[in-house]
Amino acid sequence: MKVSRSHQIVALGAGVALALAACSSGAGDEPDGAGGEDPITVGVLLPLTGSLSALGNEMFNGYKVAQELVNE
């Protein structure tokens, strides 16, 4: 049975959503799920070398700005 490209994309999206839901901590001690003093590690995959390095560096700078805004 041949699987179409759109079905592959939908399956990939569902898999990513399931993985993210499995990694969530749930409600926790905070009623709205926010707060806490524990640091949160966020990783990103960016093209920092090669033909797309200019875009990757711009995205990296954007993540640094967002980090500064969140940590204010």
C-alpha positions, 0 to 999 in steps of 0.5 A: 500500500502506497502512502501519500505525502499528505498522509505522511505529513499528518502522521508526522504532525500527530507523532510530534504532538503526541511526543510533546504531550508525553513530555509535558509535566501536567498541571503540577503544583501551580494551578495555571501550570506556570511559575516555579524556580526550576530552569527550563532548557530549550533546544533548537536545531538551526543551520549555523553552517553551510548555505543557510547559515545566514538565516540560522544566525538570524534565528539564533539572534532572535532566540537570544532576544526572546530569552532575554525578554522571558527572563526579565 
